[in-house]
Amino acid sequence: MVNVIGLGYIGLPTALMMATHGVEVVGTDYNRELVATLNAGKTTFKEDGLDELFLNALRTGIRFTTEYQNTDVYIISVPTPYDKFSKKVDACYVIAAVKDVMKVCPKGATVVVESTVSPGTIDRYVRPVIEENGFTIGKDIHLVHAPERIIPGNMVYELLHNNRTIGADEREIGEKVKALYASFCQGEIVVTDIKTAEMTKVVENTFRAVNIAFANELAKICRHDDMDVYEIIRISNMHPRVNILQPGPGVGGHCISVDPWFLVGDYPSLAKLIGEAMNINDGMPDFVLNRIHEIMKEKGMTDVSRVGLYGLTYKENVDDMRESPTLQLLESQERHLADGLKVYDPFIKKDVVKNQYHDLDEFLSAVDLVVIMVKHNEIRENMAKLADKVILDCHNICNLPGVYHI
Ligand code: SAJ
């Protein structure tokens, strides 16, 4: 039996996927409300194909509980935030989960950490916890790092099809865990050592962060000299070895806006390019705020409350608001002692910010300037409704005349 610890964005789909592929699974989370929701037959976030996967998994007898199980395999998928000051990974949730596992696990158990951690985290924080509990690693407890790679918005497909990395101290254990993931994963599964697996995961997200920062910097250069960044990227990408990403209003989510900081925190004198890239991405919500002011000035608008931000989530077609550029922008606005911007997102049903709307038409009738912060399908399908608005399109999805860009 596999005990999946942490039933969030990664743990839940992973548990469900294993359960529907013949693995006996118990999901554990310390959040009672979350466990109660799952036990009431409801999923806790929106994701393509998740509800169907959930129903199929329920039929296999998967269980959800707040209790840690006595079993031979644990998969830990808890959050790993970063310390805002030191920029280093904050492994507190991983450490707490391993401590709890140590209280119930039998000798011979394998502990798989899926949470993203910086290279050396398992050596520094996880091994000592296991040893302090009187276990010998490699004999009593086997340690594995199998970082997740799935992208919100396409998680179910990517769980099935992405290649994976398994980092283990012992080849034999690596192969055993590989066989477990191969129960559902059709991609290639590479077995390596733990530190390489740790670094690889952080490097993947850092690659994307640096490349998004490059696109964002190009947007700023092009804005400064009145060039069309989208056309420039489109043409440049026709070169066989160029593949520039897209500029945007900022980088959110719990991965790309966080993980690269681990390297900056751990290697401050070396990770220069990465640190600068992260600062560029983090500066984008302020850049958008400045664009709003410029456009208002140009249009002779003075009332901020007639400006509306479309989208609160960190990217399109998900309901995840973690580190979202819109929230960053609103925070920045408040720091400048102003508020009044109106906000709407079809995926966010609860009131989470001031001046939030829950109906697209009502939102649009309350504003004259619409800032497209997130390119949800809903706004693409309703573009005609923006025909009489001033538009700041941060994603280049709108082909109405007179649209402003970042
Ligand atoms: N973004 C841009 N321009 C782009 C692409 C993205 O501004 O050209 C922005 C998005 O709008 C969003 C942010 O970047 O705010 C991140 O979104 P994303 O779709 O690039 O990635 P995430 O954070 O949803 O998921 C990433 C993925 N990593 C990589 O693609 C290398 C995913 O595979 C990882 O599993 C996930 O991080 C994770 O959990 O680590």
Residues whose N, C-alpha, C, O or C-beta is under 5 A from the ligand:
A	BS01	SAJ	E148 R149 I150 I151 P152 E204 N205 R208 I212 L245 Q246 P247 G248 G250 V251 G252 G253 C255 I256 Y314 K315
